[in-house]
């Protein structure tokens, strides 16, 4: 799955992110704590710091993300895909 992040008005791929379907339009995104995306966006690897981030999954834009969890190696975000 292609996962992109909207940053400074442009979408760019987040190659080390993964997504898991929760329902037909709800997804859980996994961002590794060591991902370069944290430095590029200047967001800390904490779920709360990613609240409001906009993604695209397979080209479909999402509603603003909500930080939903963390484990040793990653943070988790929940997003809804726009129709």
Backbone as JSON, one array per atom type, in Angstrom:
{
  "sequence": "XXXXXXXXXXXXXXXXXXXXXXXXXXXXXXXXXXXXXXXXXXXXXXXXXXXXXXXXXXXXXXXXXXXXXXXXXXXXXXXXXXX",
  "N": [[0.84, -1.18, 0.0], [0.51, 2.21, -0.79], [1.51, 4.87, 1.1], [1.19, 8.19, 1.87], [2.23, 11.4, 3.08], [0.94, 14.59, 3.8], [2.79, 17.42, 3.61], [3.85, 20.65, 4.01], [2.22, 21.49, 1.89], [2.49, 19.51, -0.06], [2.3, 16.08, -1.06], [4.23, 13.38, 0.11], [5.89, 10.22, -0.14], [5.8, 7.84, 2.54], [7.73, 5.52, 3.15], [8.37, 3.56, 5.05], [6.13, 3.24, 6.56], [3.12, 1.53, 7.55], [-0.17, 0.14, 6.95], [-3.3, -0.82, 8.36], [-6.44, -2.15, 7.84], [-9.32, -1.13, 9.57], [-11.99, -0.88, 9.25], [-14.28, -0.34, 6.51], [-13.61, 2.31, 5.77], [-11.88, 3.19, 7.72], [-8.62, 3.3, 9.04], [-5.64, 2.04, 10.55], [-2.56, 3.43, 11.01], [0.88, 2.66, 11.07], [3.76, 4.05, 12.23], [7.15, 3.75, 12.27], [9.28, 4.4, 15.05], [11.86, 5.07, 14.47], [11.7, 6.18, 11.97], [12.49, 8.32, 9.22], [10.65, 10.25, 8.7], [9.85, 11.64, 10.97], [11.92, 13.46, 11.57], [11.93, 14.91, 9.2], [9.47, 16.21, 9.23], [9.57, 17.46, 11.62], [8.19, 16.5, 13.81], [7.73, 14.94, 16.89], [8.22, 11.46, 17.8], [5.68, 10.71, 19.02], [2.33, 9.79, 19.66], [0.46, 11.93, 20.11], [1.69, 14.13, 18.94], [1.24, 13.77, 16.29], [-1.39, 14.19, 15.83], [-3.85, 15.47, 13.72], [-2.4, 15.32, 11.35], [-2.35, 14.91, 7.8], [-2.91, 12.34, 5.55], [-2.47, 10.24, 2.62], [-3.85, 7.37, 1.29], [-3.18, 5.0, -0.98], [-3.64, 7.01, -2.82], [-6.01, 8.17, -1.97], [-7.23, 10.76, -0.06], [-7.04, 11.4, 3.48], [-8.99, 12.12, 6.44], [-8.01, 14.36, 9.13], [-5.47, 12.87, 11.13], [-5.58, 10.89, 14.17], [-3.76, 10.4, 17.01], [-3.25, 7.21, 18.29], [-1.87, 5.28, 19.74], [1.11, 3.62, 21.07], [4.03, 1.63, 20.9], [7.02, -0.22, 21.67], [8.48, 0.07, 19.25], [7.07, 1.73, 17.46], [4.64, 4.28, 16.54], [1.08, 4.68, 16.53], [-1.57, 5.63, 14.45], [-4.9, 6.69, 13.84], [-6.93, 6.94, 11.02], [-9.45, 8.28, 8.82], [-10.64, 7.6, 5.62], [-11.43, 9.84, 3.06], [-14.37, 10.07, 1.06]],
  "CA": [[0.0, 0.0, 0.0], [1.24, 3.47, -0.86], [1.12, 5.79, 2.16], [1.84, 9.48, 1.69], [1.96, 12.41, 4.1], [0.88, 15.97, 3.33], [3.74, 18.26, 4.37], [4.14, 21.89, 3.3], [1.42, 21.59, 0.67], [2.77, 18.43, -1.02], [2.31, 14.72, -0.54], [5.44, 12.62, -0.16], [5.74, 8.85, 0.38], [6.38, 7.4, 3.81], [7.97, 4.15, 2.72], [8.45, 2.59, 6.14], [4.84, 3.19, 7.25], [2.22, 0.46, 7.11], [-1.57, 0.43, 7.26], [-4.15, -1.98, 8.64], [-7.85, -1.76, 7.75], [-10.15, -1.35, 10.74], [-13.31, -1.04, 8.63], [-14.21, 0.02, 5.1], [-12.94, 3.59, 5.55], [-11.02, 3.51, 8.87], [-7.32, 2.63, 8.96], [-4.63, 2.29, 11.57], [-1.24, 3.58, 10.42], [2.02, 2.39, 11.95], [4.97, 4.79, 11.87], [8.27, 3.36, 13.13], [9.89, 5.48, 15.83], [13.12, 5.42, 13.81], [11.43, 6.68, 10.63], [13.01, 9.64, 8.87], [9.52, 11.18, 8.59], [9.78, 12.46, 12.18], [12.86, 14.56, 11.4], [11.52, 15.72, 8.05], [8.31, 17.03, 9.59], [9.84, 18.03, 12.94], [7.21, 15.99, 14.78], [8.31, 13.9, 17.74], [7.57, 10.15, 17.64], [4.63, 10.52, 20.03], [1.03, 9.82, 18.98], [-0.19, 13.24, 20.21], [2.34, 15.06, 18.03], [0.77, 13.49, 14.94], [-2.8, 14.56, 15.7], [-4.11, 16.46, 12.68], [-1.65, 15.07, 10.12], [-3.16, 14.45, 6.67], [-2.26, 11.3, 4.76], [-3.18, 9.68, 1.47], [-3.68, 5.92, 1.18], [-3.45, 4.62, -2.37], [-4.11, 8.2, -3.51], [-7.24, 8.7, -1.36], [-6.89, 11.62, 1.08], [-7.68, 11.06, 4.75], [-9.31, 13.15, 7.41], [-6.86, 14.51, 10.04], [-5.15, 11.7, 11.95], [-5.67, 10.94, 15.62], [-2.8, 9.49, 17.63], [-4.03, 6.19, 19.0], [-1.1, 4.36, 20.56], [2.55, 3.53, 20.92], [4.72, 0.5, 21.5], [8.48, -0.01, 21.68], [9.08, 0.41, 17.97], [6.25, 2.52, 16.54], [3.43, 4.96, 17.0], [-0.09, 4.28, 15.77], [-2.51, 6.71, 14.16], [-6.15, 6.27, 13.21], [-7.38, 7.88, 9.99], [-10.63, 7.95, 8.04], [-10.45, 7.96, 4.23], [-12.52, 10.61, 2.48], [-15.03, 9.45, -0.13]],
  "C": [[0.88, 1.24, 0.0], [0.66, 4.43, 0.18], [1.92, 7.07, 1.96], [1.38, 10.43, 2.79], [1.94, 13.77, 3.44], [1.78, 16.81, 4.24], [4.1, 19.45, 3.5], [3.47, 21.94, 1.93], [1.65, 20.51, -0.37], [2.72, 17.08, -0.33], [3.66, 14.08, -0.86], [5.3, 11.24, 0.48], [6.44, 8.64, 1.71], [6.58, 5.89, 3.65], [8.0, 3.13, 3.85], [7.17, 2.55, 6.98], [4.03, 2.0, 6.72], [0.81, 0.81, 7.57], [-2.33, -0.88, 7.45], [-5.59, -1.48, 8.62], [-8.57, -2.1, 9.05], [-11.6, -1.56, 10.32], [-13.18, -0.55, 7.19], [-13.5, 1.35, 4.84], [-12.04, 4.02, 6.72], [-9.76, 2.65, 8.8], [-6.47, 2.98, 10.16], [-3.28, 2.32, 10.87], [-0.18, 3.32, 11.48], [3.22, 3.14, 11.41], [6.09, 4.36, 12.81], [8.87, 4.58, 13.84], [11.18, 5.96, 15.17], [12.93, 5.98, 12.41], [12.0, 8.08, 10.42], [11.89, 10.68, 8.78], [9.42, 12.09, 9.81], [10.71, 13.68, 12.07], [12.42, 15.48, 10.26], [10.39, 16.67, 8.41], [8.48, 17.77, 10.91], [8.73, 17.69, 13.94], [7.88, 14.89, 15.58], [7.59, 12.58, 17.52], [6.63, 9.84, 18.81], [3.28, 10.63, 19.32], [0.37, 11.2, 18.98], [0.42, 14.26, 19.24], [1.88, 14.88, 16.59], [-0.72, 13.75, 14.76], [-2.92, 15.64, 14.63], [-3.34, 16.27, 11.39], [-2.59, 14.51, 9.04], [-2.32, 13.47, 5.86], [-3.06, 11.02, 3.5], [-2.84, 8.2, 1.44], [-4.12, 5.5, -0.21], [-4.07, 5.8, -3.13], [-5.37, 8.82, -2.94], [-6.87, 9.48, -0.1], [-7.68, 11.22, 2.31], [-8.12, 12.32, 5.48], [-8.09, 13.3, 8.32], [-6.7, 13.3, 10.97], [-5.35, 11.98, 13.44], [-4.66, 9.94, 16.16], [-3.53, 8.49, 18.49], [-3.2, 5.22, 19.83], [0.38, 4.38, 20.25], [3.01, 2.21, 21.51], [6.21, 0.77, 21.41], [9.03, 0.53, 20.37], [8.29, 1.35, 17.08], [5.17, 3.31, 17.27], [2.3, 4.56, 16.06], [-1.04, 5.46, 15.65], [-3.76, 6.11, 13.54], [-6.58, 7.36, 12.23], [-8.64, 7.35, 9.32], [-10.36, 8.44, 6.61], [-11.67, 8.72, 3.74], [-13.1, 9.88, 1.28], [-14.78, 10.26, -1.36]]
}
